[in-house]
Amino acid sequence: MKAVVLAGGEGTRLKPLTYKRPKPLIPVAGRPCIDYVLRSLAASGFHEIIVTTAYLSDTLIKSIGDGLDYNASIVYSFEENPAGTAGAVRRVGMFIDDTFLVAMGDILCDVDFKALYDFHKRKGGVVTIALTDVEDPTQFGIVGLDSKGRIQKFKEKPRKEEAFSNLANAGIYVLEPEVLEFIPPDQKFDFSKDLFPKLLSKGLPLYGSRIDGVWMDIGRPHDLWKASMEIVRREGKPLRRAGVKSEGPVILDPAARIDEGVTIRGPCYVGANAVLRSGSVVDNACLYESARVEGNAVVRNSIVLEGSVIGAAAEILDSVISRGCVIEEGARIASSIIGDMMTIRAGSRLENATVSQPP
């Protein structure tokens, strides 16, 4: 079985985190976002995978490789001129000769793709769209179904009064190859905005199916934190270590160093060679490779990326600290994003701020 993974987006809403790292490689609880998708596809029997790339494609390709680590064969399609979600798939149509699956590489997704594929085959439609229940339908494309699961209507990011459903398009599709004929060449064309309404208007059968498993948008920094916490809730374990106060689930790399007198309140992820000094508090947070939290510092509801240092008695609240940053002693950062390689001086106070160098 074949799958196409769309991984060419810039991750605009995650800037400055995506200035030098494509959105599909943004880590979620220690693994790149796209890693969850690729492993789920391989586990579901999709061993031939085409990844479409555009933004920072070299970085993406070097990270993923040829697919051997995923028990899959991965080939790449580079888009010099992005053609939209459907247009990107049409460009690789020569590799597709049977029912295939499309997934987004920049959405956290750990689901049973085989169950969706089997549903599609039973229904006999030209397209099956994976659906998920959402709290705020105004942020998504929503779908209306009849009693048999056949799609009756779409609405992309409706106003509140227009929302006829809480069932959102999850960006995962099973398609018959003939639908590619409805996608115009050399023109920007999207699945949800363009192709699916076109197919519906021609009376072709489209179905929707709710998915089980983890599906979460990571489009904004707070979404990224929420997704990370959800993964740790599912995969983490209680930490029992002498001299360390701990509660809730934790994913702890064996190479991390945790001093006595540290407090960890899960869900928490602590990566390889991370260091937590005595008196520090890590609460609902992710600390990545070689990050360091000095004595009496607090990191709460936040993400600290690779190699960053949180100085003594500093506070990081509801924020994302990018790679290689230095947050000096006693600084307080709340609801902010700090870009790569930035230094925040001792005693600084930042709230609702974005601090970064130009890309």
N, C-alpha and C positions, 0 to 999 in steps of 0.2 A: 504494500500500500504506500502511496506517495502523499507527501504533505508539502505545502509551501508556507514558509514562515516569513512574515513581513517585518523587516528590521531596519528600515531606512529612515525613520523619523528623527527629527532633531531634538525632541524633548524640550520644546520651547518653555513650557511652564516649570521645568526643573532647573532652568539656568539660575546660577552659574555652575551647577553640578555637572551639566552636560557640555560645558565649553570644550573639555578635552576628553570626555568619555561619552560614547553614544548611550542613549537611554536604555537599550537592551542590556548593556553591561553594568548598569547601576546595581549595586549589590542589595540583596534582600536577605537579611539574616545569614550573611556569609557567602551567598552564591549569587552570581549575576542573574538578573531577572530572566533572561532568555534561557538560562540553564534549566529552570523549572519546566519550561515549555518543551525543550528538546528531550529531556529525560522522560517526561510524560508521554510524548509522542512515541519514543522508542519502546517504552513499556507497554504501549497500546498496540504495538505491531506495525508502526509506521517507520520503516527503516530506510526509505529513500526520501531525503529531505532537501528541498531547494530553499535557500535563504536569500531573500532579496535585500540588497544593501544600497546605501547612498551616503549618508552623513558619517564621516569618520570610519569608512568601510575597512581600511587597513587594520585599524585597531580591533574592530569586531572580528575580522577573519582570523587574525593572529590568536585571538582569545579562544575562538571556537575550534578552529582547525578543520580536519577532514572528517570528523564525526566518529572516529574510531573509539574515542572515550565514551561515546553515547551508544555504541553498538548500532551505528547507522552510517550511511554514506551521505555526506553533505556536500552539495555543490552550491556555488554562489552566482547570483545575478546582480551585476552592478548597474545602478540606474544613474546615468549622468544627468538626465532630465526626469525627475520624479513624475510619474504618470498617475498618481492616486493609487488607492488600494487595489481596485479591480484592474487598472491599467498595468500595474506591476505584475500581476498574475498573468495577464494576457501575453506579456512579453516572454514568459517562460512556457507558453502553451505548447510549443513543439516537444516538450518533455512529458506532456500529460496526455494519456490515451485512455484513461479509465477514471472511475469515481475517485475524487481526491479531496483532501482536507486543507483548509487555509486557517492559520492561526496568527495572532499578533505576537511579535517577539518582545514587545515592550509593555505587556500586561502580565502581572503575576498570575500564572495559570498552572494549576496542578490538578488535572481532572482526568476522567476516564474517556479518552477520545474514541476508543473502540465502541463504547456504548452509544455514543452519538452517531458513529458510522453505521452501526447495526440498525438504529432507529431510522436513519435515512433510507437504508435498503428496504426495510419493511414498508415504509410509507410510499416509496416509489416516486417521490417528487424530483424536481430538478435541483432544488437547493434545500438544505436543512440549516437553520440558524440556531446556534446555541444561545439559550436565554438564561438570564439570572435575575433574581428579584433584587431591586434596589430601593433605598429609602427615598432618594431624590431623583425622580425620573427626568427632571429638567436638565440634568447633566449628561443624558444619554440619548441614544436612539431607542425608542420604545416600539413595541410590537403588539398588535391585537390578534388573538387567535379565535378560531371557532372551536366547537366541542371536540373535533377530531384532531386538533393540533395544527390545522392548516391556517396559514397567515392570511388575514383579511386586510390589514392596513399597517402602515408605518408612520412614524412621526419622529423627525430628528430634533433632539433637544427642544421639546415642547415647552411653551409657557405653562405655568402651574395650572391654569384653567383649561389648557388643551390636553393635559395628561390623562389619557383614557386607560392607562395600564401602568403597572410597576414592573413589567417584564422588559428588561433591557437587552438589547443586542450585545452579546458578550465578545463580539469580534472573532468568533470561531465558526467556520462554515464547512459543511460537506456539500460538494457540488459535482454535478455531471459535467463532463468536458464540453458538451454542446453549448453551455451557457457562455463560454468564451466568445462564441460567435456574436453575441449581443454587445460586446465591449468594443467600441470604436478604436482603431489604431491611432497612435500618435496624438492622443488627446487625454487630458486629465479626467479620470473616471473613477468614482468610488463605488464600493459595494452598497453601502446603506443609503447614500444620497441619490445614486444614479441607477445602478444595475438592478437592485431588487425592486424598486418601484416600476422600472421598465418591464421586468418579467411579470410582475403582478398585473400590470395594465394589459398584457397580452394573454392573461388567463392561465399562465403556466403555474403548476402546483409548487408552492413553497411551504415548508413546514417549520415549526419551531419546537424546540425541546429544551426543557430545563436541565441544567447540568448540576452534578454533584461534585463536591471537591472545593478547592480554593480558587477563587477568581476575584482579583482585586486590581483596580486601576492604581497605577503609581504615578499618575500625571503631575501631582503636586507634592512638595516636600512632606506635608502632613500625611498624604496618602502613602508615601513611601514608608514613613514611620509605622503607620497602622498595619501595613502589609507585613513588615518585619516582625511586629509583635504577634501577629496571627500565626506566622510560621513557627515562632518560638513556642507559642502556646501548644501547637500541635506536636512539635518535635523535641522540645526541651524536656529536661528532667530536673527534679529537685537537686540542689547542690548541698552536699554535706561535707564540710571541711572544718577542721579544728581552728578556732579563732576567727572564723568568718561568719557573720550573721547573714543568713540567706533565707528567702522565702519565694515561692513561686517557681515556674519553670525557667531553666537556664540552659543555653547551649554554650559550652565552654571548651575552647580549644586546649588540648593537653599542653601546648607550649606557652599558654598564658601564665603570667605570674601574678598571684594575688597574695598580698601581705596579710598578716594577722591584723584584725581591727577594721577590716573592710566590711561594708554593708552592701549586699546585692538584693534588690527587690525585683523579682521577675515579673513579666518576661524580660530576659536580657540575653543578648548575644555578646560574647567576649572572644575575639579572634586571636590568631597565633601571635605570640610575642607581645601581646598587650600587657600593660603593667598597671596594677591598681595598688596605690600606696596606702599605708595605714591611715585610717580615719576617713577615707574617701567613701562616697555613697553613689552607687549606680542604680538607678531606679527606672524601670521600663525603658531601657536604652540599648543601643548597639554600639560596641566599641570594636573597631576593625584592626587589622594587622598592625602591630607596633604602635598603636595608640597608647598614650600614657596619661593616667589621671593621678595627680599629685595629692599629697596629704590634705584631708579636710575639704577637698573639692567635691562638688555635687554635679552629677550629670543625670538629668531627669527628663523623661519623655523626649529623648533626643537621639541623634545619630552623630557619632564621631568617626570620621573616615580615616584611612590609613595614615599612620605616621604622625598624627596630630597630638599635641601636648596640651593638657588642661592643667594650668598652674595651681599651686596650693591655694586653697580657700576660694577658688573661682566657682561660679555657678553657671551651668548651661541648662537652660529650661526651654522645652518646646522648640528646639533649634536643630539645625544641621551644620556641623563643622566639617568642611571639606578636607582634602588631603594636605598633609604637610603644614598645617597651621600651628601657631603658637598662641595660646590664650594665656596671658601672663597672670601673675598672682592677684587674686581678689577681683578679677574682672567678673562682670555679670552680663550674660547674654540671654535674652528672652525673645522667643518668637521670631528668630532671625536666621539668616543663611549667611555663612561665611565661606567665601570661595577659596580655591586652592592657594596654599602657600602664603596666607595672610597672617600678620601678627597683630593681635589686639593688646594694647598696652595695659600695664597693671592698673587696677582700679577703674577701668573703663566701664561705662554703663550703656548697653545697646538694647533697644527694644523695637520690634517690627522693622528691623534693618536688613539690608542686603549689602554686604561688603565684598568686593571682588576686584581683581585686576581686569582690564579689557581682554577679550578673547584673542 
